[in-house]
Amino acid sequence: MSTKEREFEFKDRDFAKIRDLAHERAGIFLSPKKRDMVYSRIARRLRSLGLMTFEQYLAHLEENEDEAQDFINALTTNLTSFFREEHHFDLLAEQLLAVADKRRGPLKIWSSACSTGEEAYSLAMTAIETFGTWTPPVRILATDVDTNVLQQAKRGVYASDRVAKMRDDRVKSFFVRGKGKHVGMVKIRSQVKDLIHFNSLNLLAPNWPIKGPFDAIFCRNVMIYFDKPTQYKVLSRFHPLLTAEGLLYAGHSESFQHASDIFRLKGKTVFMPVPKR
């Protein structure tokens, strides 16, 4: 997008300030290649607020704490689907059965960037299928920095095309199809919802209001937005929250060779914690 085509003037210092704030508040690393994306998304906030310049918006952001969440929401990419990277869920099923044989009490899973809920619900469906009951010994924490997508996740209502690639038996078992004015929509069954607790959480926040240990942490396609030091910082905080046999499930393009002292590769984009010395 050329400068002449833009509705608002977008100066170098505007992009630099937004880049610094995104990194400071959410750990998001914005390369110069993301400049047009940043303009497009933050320009929507200018229109919504009736502002005329990015300078005005940045001043508004500094003066209004409520805008901070909208700022992060605007920059966050939320691409997800049910049973995305399905091999992870096959491995999780094996892991849950192996751990359940050795332990009393619920198994704990954390979906640390759950977006609109598809990942968390896929985890719950996997647990139900694995144990053959609507009440498996599994508890799932699902968090995200974006409060807007969290609200959608809690509702558990999706357009029918979101489940078009799922097996028919899964759709019939775990969803209710909408009727009347809700035709074309599906709703996740309450028994699936009951396994999940949704909460907002910024992975860069100084404190995480959660308790481990977890048997599995899913943090997929998130680290690609962080620089290496930020990745290491988050990974070092994941480490003590996993059981000794716990697993960290990452995205298909994420590699943590720079954190080999705390995580080692176990399988395809699956990592296990290195024991503390």
N, C-alpha and C positions, 0 to 999 in steps of 0.2 A: 504494500500500500504506500503510495507516494505521499509526501507531505502535503502536496496540493489537494489531494483527494480527502484529506482528513478534516473531520468536523471541528476538532480541537487541535490547537498547537501542542506538539509533544516534544519538549526540549530534551537534550541530553541529560541535563540535571534532573529532570522529572523521572526519566527512566532510572538513573542512578539512585535516586532517593527511594523509588519503589523497590528496586532490586535489593537495596540494603535493608529496608523494612521487612521484605518478604523473608530474607535470610534470618534476620534477627528474631522475628516473631514466629516463624513456622519452619525454619531450616530450609526453605525452598531456594535452590540455586538457579538463578535466571541468567542464562548466557545471552550475549548480544543477539543471538539468533531468535530469541523469544520476544524481541522488542515489539513486533507487530501484534503478537498474541497479547502482550501486556496492555498495549494501547486499546485493543478491541475490548478486552474484559473490563478494564478500569473506566473506559469511556462510558460503559453502561451505568456505572455508579454515578458519573457526572450527570448523565441525563436523568437518572432517578432522583438525584438530589437537587436538580435545577442549577447546577454550577456551570460556569463558563470556561474555566481553565483548570489544568492539572495542578497548577500552583494553589488555586483555591481548594481543590480536593485534598491535597496533601496537608494544608492548614486545617481543614475540617477533620481529617484523620487524626492529627495530633491533638486536637481539642476535644474530640468526642470518642470516649472509650467504646461506645456501642458500635461505632463504625469499624473498629478493628476486626471484628468477626466477619463483617460483610466484605472487608478487604481480603481476608484470607480465603473466604468462600469463593470470591470472584476469581482468584488465581489458582484455585485447586482444580485439578483435572480428575474427573470421576468416571473412569472407564471400567466397567465390570460386567460380569455375567454369571449366571448360575453354573456351577461346576467348571469354572474356568481353570485350565490346566488340570484336567481330570485325573492325571496320574497322582497328583497330590492327595486326592481324596481316597484313592485306592490304597496308598501308603498309610494314610491316617487310619483307615479301617483296620489294617494289620496292626498298627501301633496301639490302637485302643484295646483290641482284644488281648494283645501281649501284656499290656500294663494292667488291665482289669484282673488278670489271673493272679497278679502279685499284690494287689492293693485293695484295701477296703476304703469306702468313701468315694465321692465323685471324682472323675477325671476332669481336669480343667484345661480349656482351650481359650486363647485370646486372639480374636480377629482385630488387629491393631489399627487397621485402616479400612473399615468395613463399608465405606461409601453408602450406597443406597440399600445395602443389606443382603445382596445376593450371595456374597461369600459366607456370611454368618449363617444364613438359612441353609446353604449347601452343607456346612459343617453339621448343623443340627440334623438334616436329612440323612447324612452319612452315619451319624451316631444311631439314629432310629433304625436304619436298615441293618447296621452292623450287629446290634444287640437284639433285633427282632421285637422291639417294644417301643411304645410311644413315650415311655419313661426310662430311657437309658441312664446309666450312672455317669452322666456327662453334664457339665455346666459350661456355658460359653459366655465370655465377655466380649462385647463388640463395641469398638470405639472409633471415633473419627474426629478430625479437627473441624470439619465442615458441619455446622449445626443444621443447615438446610437438608442435606442428604440424610442426616440422622433421623430427622422427622419422617422422611419418606420410608426409611428402613423400619422404623417402629410401626408404621401403618401396615407394611407388608402387602401393599396393593400394587400390582404391576399390569402393564399392557400385556395382552395375550402373546404378542410376538416375542416378549422376553423369555417365554418358556417354550418357544417353538422348536428349539433344538434339543430339548430335554426328552428323555424316554417317556413314552405315553403313560407307562405304569407309575412313574414318579409324579407326573402331573396329576393323575387321577388320585393318587394317594395323599399328596401333600398340599394340593390347592383346591379351592372352591371357585368355580367359574361364575362370573357375574351374570345376572339376569336383568331384564328390563332396562333401566337407564344405565346399568353397569355392564351391559353386554360388551365384550371386547376386553374385559379386565379379568384378572385372577387375583385371589386373595390367599395368602398363606394360612394354613390351618392353625388354630390356636395352640394345638399340642406341640407344634414346631416352635412357635413363639415362646412357649413356656420354658424352653431350654436356654433362652438367650436374655442377657441383660445388656441393654444399650446405654451408652454414656458418652459424653463428649470428652475428648482428651487430645491435647497437643503433645506430640512426641518430643517437642523441644521445651516443654514446660519444665521448670526446675523440680517440681514434685509430681509424681504420678499417684493419684489416689486409688491405687489398686494393690492387691496382695497376691503373691504367688504362693507356692510354686505352680507353674503351668506345665502341663505335659506337652503342649504344642503352642507355638506362637506363629501366627500367620502375619507376615509383613511383606506383602507382594506388590511389586511395581510402585513402591514408595521411595526406596532408597535412590532410585535413579534421579530424583529431584534434589537430592542432597549432595554436597561436595564430600570428599573423602573424610575430612576431619569430623564433619557432622555425622556421617554414616558410622564412624567408629564410636562416636559418643553414644549414639542410640544403641548400637550393638553391645557396647559395654554395660548398658543398663538392662538390656534383655537378658544377658548372661546369668546374673544371679536370680532371675525370675523363672528360670527353667529348672526342672528336675534334672538329676544327673543323666537320665536317659531321655530327656526332653528333646524336641526337635524344633528348629526354626525353618519355616517354609518361606522361601523368597520367590521373587518374580523371575520370569524366564530369561531376562537379560541382566540379572544382577549377580555379581561375583564379589566375594568378600576376601580376596587374597590379602588385602591390606590389614585384615583383622584375623590372620591365621593363628595369632596367639590366643584368641578367645573362641573362635569357631572354626571347625573343619568340615569339609564337604563329606556328606554321607551318601548322597544320591543326587539325582537330577534336581538342581536348585533346592536341595534340602541340606541343612547344616545341623551339626550337633555341637554342644558346648565343649570346649577343651577343659578338662578338669583343672581346678585350681591347684597350684603347687604348694 
